[in-house]
Every structure is written in structure tokens, then in C-alpha cells.
Amino acid sequence: MKIQHLLAKYLKEHGITISYLARVTGIQYELLRRSLNENRVMTADELASVLTNTEIKIEDLTKTQNIV
């Protein structure tokens, strides 16, 4: 499963909007929206920005998928 799919699922489960994520990460809303809808691949830099600028941890995204 792609990391952006796991991130989209996490955001939905925790009531976090794309607008909020765009605001705190500095990533353009449209890029995030397209990534989270799996219409583009999220870059490593974008994922790093999400993890750095929020309290989301990679373990939070992967724990139910046995990825890490």
C-alpha cells in the first residue's frame, strides 16, 4: 500500500483536513489533494515535511500494515 494512501486514511480517521495540512507544511493544497487521492506520487520531501511539521509519526501510518 502506498504511503499517501496510509496518510489519507490517517487524516480521515483523525479529522485532519488537507487545508490544515497544506497550511502547516507549506505544501500547495492542490499537490496534497492529488497525492492523497493517488493521482500523483507524494515526494519524499513532502512526506518529510508532513512528518516534521505535524505530530504524525511514520509508525502511526504503518503500524496496522506491518510495514516498518
N, C-alpha and C positions, 0 to 999 in steps of 0.2 A: 504494500500500500504506500502511495506517495506521501511524503511528509506534509504537503499542503492539504491533502485530504484529512490527515490526522489533525492538523491545525484548525481546519474549518470545523471539524466535528467538536474539537475542544472549545472553540469560540462559541458555537451554538449552545453547547451544554452549559457554558458559564455566562451566557448573556452578554458576551463581548461583541460589539459591533465592528464592522470594517472601518467605519468612520473614526471610531476611537483608536483603533489600531493604526490607521493612517496618521492620525494626529500625533500619537506618542512615538511613532517610529520615523516619521518624516518620509515614508514611502507613499507615493501617489495612490489615492483611493482606487483609481481605475486599474492600476497594476495589481494591487492587492485583490481586488474583486475578481479579476481574470485568473489570478493564481489560485485563489480559493475555490473558484468554480472549475478548476482544472482546464482552463483554456490557454494557459501558459505555464511554463515551469518557473517556480519560485527560485530565485538565485540564492546561493549560499550567503551572500552579503545581506540579502533581505531577511532570510531566516535568522542570521546572527543579530540583525537589528531588532527583530521581534523578541528574541530571547534576552537581549541585553536591555531593552527599554521597557520590558513588562516583567511581571513576576512569573511568567510562563517558563517552565523548565522543560528541556528536551525529554526528561523522564516522564513528565506529565503527558506528553504526546505519545510516547512509545510503550508505556507500562502495560497497557492491555493488548498490545500487539506482539509482545516478546521480541522486540527489535534490537534493543541495546544490549 
